């Protein structure tokens, strides 16, 4: 048994100005148009840099249990609670050139995680092989969510586009490893779900996605990793890695309308993350050359020759919809980041 705890305290200190909103509500619900909107600030409040705007305290216990059934078999269980006071904000599946971070404060609560896990370990043939399995469940409070149409870039009033919800993640992980011999490797598979929910703040509000659970941007139903390495000699080692993941959740249009000769796609605000990008997969290979070492020489080095995405899979980072300027027909435009990427790396230590 291993157990412990910590007590964390986070202070949000003053800044030049902080917006003040009616009823202390930076996001309002428009009953006429049935949508959430950013509220207008009614005043600003000034603070000194040393003033404490908000203070948060959290008790974070953790517990880990393991039991050895025999020389080759064991089971384990664990629980831990964590508080996160800094939040990475992103409401898009597309890569952006910068990260937007926001601290907990008057309008953003700390994110709290309770995680539970139960696992099984088995060593086979005196450790030549091993298998590990684990089931887990994560319960997350104060998960940041975004109103429809939220824009994070260059937005100095982040509180007007976010709501606080909850999230959960659960699944099964399996890892099989070959640990000995010239040929080594492992196979890992994860079956999981990651979902979030944001309820209305009162009976007159529907919440996000009508208050129903929906797939979070991190949801990947299937995640498969296969890694293999072969030591041909003391000089040469070859590696290969294959990765497959279920496509990231996204939204596709459900219809279209025409305005001034242009076709505009229509998205259903009540079906958040109801669709998925195509599955992600790729294979990477590498060869490592380790020159013969002089035992009296402190400098040790190796060359690594690699190819990322060997078969040039065009994995979709995002899919956007537009009207073709020549054919005037609607089309889906896929954005892919990396194709085949060769590389040469020189590592050294002394």
Beta strands, then each sheet from edge to edge (+ up, - down):
strand 1: 2-13
strand 2: 17-20
strand 3: 27-30
strand 4: 35-38
strand 5: 43-46
strand 6: 52-70
strand 7: 73-84
strand 8: 86-89
strand 9: 100-103
strand 10: 111-124
strand 11: 129-146
strand 12: 162-178
strand 13: 183-197
strand 14: 214-215
strand 15: 222-231
strand 16: 236-245
strand 17: 249-250
strand 18: 255-259
strand 19: 262-266
strand 20: 275-276
strand 21: 280-289
strand 22: 300-308
strand 23: 318-323
strand 24: 330-335
strand 25: 341-349
sheet 1: 1+ 6- 7+ 10- 11+ 12- 13+ 14-
sheet 2: 1+ 6- 7+ 10- 11+ 12- 13+ 15- 16+ 21- 22+ 25-
sheet 3: 2+ 5-
sheet 4: 3+ 4-
sheet 5: 8+ 9-
sheet 6: 17+ 20-
sheet 7: 18+ 19-
sheet 8: 23+ 24-
end
